[in-house]
Each structure stands twice: as structure tokens, then as C-alpha cells.
Amino acid sequence: MVKHLTKKMLLLPLFLLFLSLFFVYIYQSVLQTQKNIFQKIENNKIQEYAYIFQNFNDYLINFHHVRTKEDLLHLLADKNNQEVCYNIMSVMNTKDTKYLYILQKDKDNRFRFLLDASKEDKANFYQKFDVQNPQYQTIYETKQAQIITQKDIETLYSTYLYPLMAGDEIIAIVSVDININITYEIADLVQPLALFFKILIVAIFVAAAMVITQIFYYFSSQKRIFTDPLTKLFNRNYLYEIAPSLNLHNYGLAMLDLDKFKNVNDTYGHKAGDLVLTEASQIFKKSIRDNDILIRFGGEEFLVFLHDRGNKKSTIEICERIRKNIENDTFVYENQEIPVTVSIGLNMHPSRDKSLTDAIKKADELLYQAKENGRNRVIF
């Protein structure tokens, strides 16, 4: 019964945790979708630049017969040629292009500007260009275009490095900085949605934490109310709690009493009595089954609701097991062995009584008979 109650109470925090995990998944999906859109935009833009750069490379080779680095250097040293090449490259100077250079290594392996087709902050011809990123060197090793990407949730900023080739030799590289403005619009659309999911996830986690805390405090208080502090068994409060929903048709009802327990307290002291009660309650607990209900009814008296599963004989067998286990156990306090036995009155048909109170009274009468007949026995 308590297990069912626990399961029901845990459903709400489990549902909230599941809901929060679902929204985490949605949030991650939104971010991944934005990332995929950024990637597609970047790829499309780079393919467009690659096509233009290849045509420009062919123009240099076929029209100006550039074959070496020196040929290109002499070509672009001429201001008229610079102007022509600048006009060609200015086609790429769109709102998404921030910087556009043609760079070449000098004899000291330093990069120099051959042409700056940027809209602003233009460099002079053969001015030194300081390089920090190793991919500017990697392009010479691989002879493959390189992409340097810096992006976060709100921006996409990439540098595309394209090798101008004459045969197998890199005669220069084109460097274009791409700042794709549409990504800002996408970010502006996605960010409120992402923020909403963030707030929602945090709120659900907080709600789940509050519910779990309340459940923890509830069960802590319930445990104090329904648990006997000495034996840790259910107490009489718990009996009154479950009484309205207890179906006595499914149970036999046994009243247990430790024999001559007053003598234990008088002879060995109350600490010895507490030890006997504690150890005896654990023997009771181990002797019954999970679907049986064990309650400390008061003092040295205990109630056991024995689930009979349609077999009334099983209740007698459980009671005999309890009696024998107590009789065969050794109770020792301060090196003194204390003899302990238990008498049991078993009401095998508590449902035939008018009420639970009458059923307990009947079990108590049977217990009295067990006492009168010599103790350490089961009467049913």
C-alpha cells in the first residue's frame, strides 16, 4: 500500500523531469537547425567564391600568361593592371564581403599584399601582411583551399583562402573575409525561441526540485508519524491510516505478545527490555513475507496482517514459524542470556467480524487463551 502511494507521488516529478528532458532535446534541435542553416549558407557562399576565383585564375594564366610568382608580382606592380584586376574582383565585393586580398610570400617567407580589393582600410602594394592563423601555411602544404571559421550562436564569420595556381606551383593566395548578414536575421528569429526554451527548462527543473523536496518532507514526516521509534516498525497510527482501505477478506489477523516481558524489565532492566523488543521485532519481520503487515500495537504486543492468498493454512504456518524463530533465538544483554518466547492468537477469518476493532479483539481473546494454556504457542 505504501509502495503504491510512493509510486503515485513520484509520478509528478518524473513527469516533470521527462518534460524538461524533452524540451532540452527541442532546444538542442533548434540550435542544431540554426547551425545547419549557417553551414549551408557558408558552403553555398564559398562555392560561389571558388567558382569566381577559378575563373580569375584562368584569366591570369590564359590572358596574361602568368606562369610564376614573379610573373604575377610584375603584373600587379603595374597600376593599370591593378585597376583591371581590382574591377574584376570588385564583383565579389558584396555586402557579405568584408576584406578581399591577393597575398604572396616574399623570399623571406612573409606574406605581402599584391592587391587589396577591400571596400575600406586598403593596404598598399607589397605591404607586409601579418599572419597568425597556421592555415595560411597549410594551404601551401596541401595546395587545397582552406576555410577559417569563427562562429557562435549569433554570428558567422569566415575567411576563405584560395590558392592561385600555375601548374603545380602556388603563385599567390586569395583571402576573402565573409560576413553573411542573413545569419543575423536567422539569429534574431531563433534567439527568442531558444531563450524561451531555456527559461522553460529551468522552470521545469525548479518545479521538479520543489516537488521532490515536498515529497521528501512528506515521507519524512509520515515516517515519524507512522513508525515506532524503538523497533522501527509501523505503529498504531499507521493501522488507523490503512484501516479504511484494508480488505480483511485477504488477511488472517494475528496478535503477538512476548511472554513474561514484565519479568525481563524487572530482572534485567528497561534497557534489556528495549533490546529484546528490538531484536524480537526484527525476527518477526524476517519471519513474515513482503505482503504481510507488521505493526507494534503497544508495549510488547504486535499485530500481523497475514496475507492468506486463499490458503488459510499458510497463516498458521507463518505464526508457527514466528514462534519457533523466537524460541530458538538467543537474546543476550551484558553477557546474560534472556529466555524469550511468544504467544500468538490467530483470527483466521477477521472479515467475519463486524469491524476491525472486533477482529483485533477476537485475536486478543485467542492470545489470552494461548497465555492461559501455557504460553509459547499459537491458538487459532
N, C-alpha and C positions, 0 to 999 in steps of 0.2 A: 504493500500500500504506500509506504514511504518512498519506495523506488519509483512507483508510478507518479507520485507527486513531484519528485525530483525531476523526472524526465519532462513533465509538463512545464515546470518552471524554467527549465533550461532551454526550452524551445524558442522563447523570445530572444535571448542573447545570441543563440546560434543562428537564428534567422537574421538578426541584425548584422552579425559577422559575415554571413553569407552574402547579404545585400551589399555590405561595404566592399567585399572582395569582388563582387560583380561590377560595382562602379569603378573600382581600381582597374579592372580589365577594360571597361569602356574608356576610362581616362587614358590608359596606355594605348588603346586603339586610336583615339583621337590624335595623340601625339605622333604615333607611327604613321597615321594617314598624312599628317602635315609633313612629316619627314619625307615620305614617299613623293608627295607633291613637289617639295623642294628639290628632291633628287631628279625628278623627271624634268623640271624646269631647267635645272643646271645642265643635265645631259643634252637636252634639246638645244640650249644656247651654245654649248661647247661644240656640238656637231655643226652648228651653223658657222661658228668661228673657224673650225677646222677646214670646212669647205672653202671659205674665203681665203684663208692662209695658204691652202694648197694652190689655189689659183694665182695668188700673189707670188708664190714660189716659182710656179711655172712661168709667170710673166718675167721674173728676173732671169731665169735660165734661158728662155726662148727669145725674148725681145732684147735683153741687154747682154746676153751671152755671159752671164756671171758663172764662173767655174771654181773660183777660190774665195777665201775670206778677203784676200787683198782686192779682188775684183769688186766685191760688194763695198768694201771700205772706200775705194776710189770713186765708185758710182755715187754713193751717198754723200761724199765730201763735196760734190758739186751742188750748189744751192738750187739750180734748176731741177736737177734730178730729185733733190729732196722735196721740192714743191710737188712734183709729179707723184712721187710715192706717197707723200702726205695726202694728196687728194684721193688717191686710190684707197688708202687706209681709212680716210675720214668717213667712208661708207659705214665702217663698223663703229663709228663714234656716236652711238645711240645713247639714250638716257640711261641704259643699263651698263654703259662702259664708263669707267672712271679714269683709268690710265691705260695707255697703249704705247708700247715701246718696241723698237728693234734694238737688241743688245748683241754685242760681240765681245769676245775675250781678246785682250791685247797680249803681247808677248810675255807679260808678267802674270798672266792668268787672272787679270782683273777685268771685270765687266765694264764696258763703255757704251754710251748711247750713240747709235748710228742715226736713229730717228726717233723723235718724240712726237707722236700724233695725239697726245692728250689734249683735252679742251683747255686745261689750265695748268699752272706750275710747270711749264715746259722746260726741259733740260736742254743745254747747248750740245751741239755736235761733239762727240767724243768725250763728253764729260763723264767722270767716273760714277759708276752706279754701285753702291754698297749692297752686297747680298748677304742675307742672314740665313735664309732657308736652304738646306742641303739639296733640295730638289732641283735647284738651278745647276748643281753639279751633276746630279743623277741623270739629267737629260742628255748630257754628253756621254755618259757611260752606256745608257740604254738606247740612245737615239730614238726614243719614244716620247711623245707628248706627255707632259706632267700636269696634274691638277693639284693646286694647293687650296684647300677649302677651310675656311673658318666660318662656322655657323653655330647658332644657338637656336633657341625656340622662336626668336623673333626676327632674326636676320639671316641672310645668305650672302656670303662674300667669298668669291673665289678668284684665284689667279690661275690663268691658263697659259702654260708655256708650250710653244710650238716650235719644233726645230726646222729652220730653213736649210734644205739640203742641196748640195751639189755633188751628185754621185753618192759616195758613202761618207762624205765629209759634212759636218755641221758648219755652215758658214756664218750663222747667226741664229738667234732665237727671238721669237716674237713673244712678248709678255703683255697680256691683257688682263686688267682687273675688272671683274664683273660684279656689279651690284644690282641684283634683279629686284626692281621696285615692286613687282607684283607680290613678292613674298611678304612685304609689309602689310598688304591688303589681306592676304591669307591669314597672317598672324593676328591682325585686328579682328578677323572673324572668329578664329579658333580660340584666342586667348580668353574671352568671356566664358566660352563653353568649358574650357579647361579649368578656369578658376571656379566655375560653378561646381564641377565635379570634385575639385579639391575640397571646397567648403563642405560639400555633401558628404564626402568620405570621412572627413574629420568629425563632422556632426554625428554620423552614424557610429563611428568608433567611440566617441564620447558617450553617446546614448547606451551603447552596448556595455561600456565600462560601468556606467551608473547602474544599469540593470543587474549586472553581475555582482556589483557591490551590495545592492539591495538584497539580492538572493543570498549572498554570503552572510549578511547580517541577520536575515530572516532565519536561515538554518542554524546560525549560531545561537540565536535567542530560542528557537524551537528546541534545540538540543538541550539547552539549560532547563527549559520548562518540562520537557518530556523525559529527561534522563535522570536516573538516580545517581547522585554524586559519588556514592561509595562503590557500588557494583558496576556502574556504567550501563545498567540495563534500563529498559523502559520502566517508567513509574506509573502510578495510578492516574496521573493527569493524561498520560498517553492513552490509557484504557478508556477514559471518558471521551477523548478526542475521536477514537476509532469506533466507539460503540454504535453510533447511528448507522454506520455503513458495514458493520460486521455481520456476515451471514453465518449464523450459528449452525445451519444445516451442514456446513462444510467442516465443522470442527468438533473435536472432543475437548472437554474442559477439565484440566487437572489443577488441583490445589496442592502445593507442596509446602511442607513445614519441616525445618530441621529439628530433630528430636532433642529434647532436653537442652535447648540452646541457652536457657537462663542459667543452667549449671555451668556452661562454658564461660559466660561472663562473670559469674560469681567465683569460679575456681581460678580462672587464668587471667581475668581482667577484660576490660572492654576492647583493648587493642587486639587481644587474641580473638575476641568475638568478631571484630571487623575483618580480621584475616580470614576466619572461617567463612564468613558471609561472602567475601570477595572471591575466595577460591572455589567455594561451592557454586556460586553463580556462573563461574567460568565452566565448571563441569556440566552444569545444566545446559549451558549454551552449546557446548560441544556435543552433547548427547542428543540434541534435537536437530531438526532439519531447517533449511533456509525458509521454507514457507510456514513454519511454526512461529508462534509469537510468544515470547517470554517476557514476563512483567514481574518486577518486585512489587508485591501487593502491599507490603508493610512489615516492618520488623524482620522476622525470619520466615515469613510467608511469601510464596511466589505463585503466580498463575501462569499456566502454559495452555495456549490455544493450539491444540494438535490437529493439524490438517489431516483428515482421515482418508481422503481420496476414495471414498466409497467403501473403505475397508476398516470397519470398527476395531478389528483385532490389532491393527497397526498401532492404535493409540495405546493399547495395553502393553504392547512390546516396547514402545518408546518409554513409557513410565517405568517398566521393569529395568530398562537399560539405565535410566537415570538413577534409580535406587541402587543398582549394583555398582555403578561407577562411583557413587558417593561412598558406599560401604567399603569398596576396595581401595579407595584413595587414602593417602596418608597426610594428615594435617599436622604440621609441626610449628610450634611457636616457642621461641627461645629454648630450643633443644628438647622441648616437651611434646610428646605425641598426644594429640587430642582425638579421641574417638568420636566420629560423626556419622550419623545415619539420617535418613529422611523418610518421612511418612507421606503417602500420596493418596488423595481422594480423587477419583476419576469419574466425572459425569460424562458418560459416553454419548448422551443424547441431550445436550443443552438446549436444542431448538424446541424440545417438548415443554420446556418451562415457559411461564408467561413472559418473563423478561430476563435480561442479562443478570440483573441483581438476583433473581430467583435461581438462575443456573449456577451462579457463584455460591449462593447459599447451599444449594444441593451438593456441590463439590466439597464445601466446607464441612457439611454433615458427614460425608463419606470419609473425609480426612479425620474427623473426630472418631469415627469407627476404627480407622487404622490405628489411631493412638490407643484406643481402648483395648484393641486386640493385640497389643504388644509392641507397637511401633515397628519401624523399618519394614514396611510392607505397603502394597498397593491394594486399595479397596475400590471396586467399581460396581 
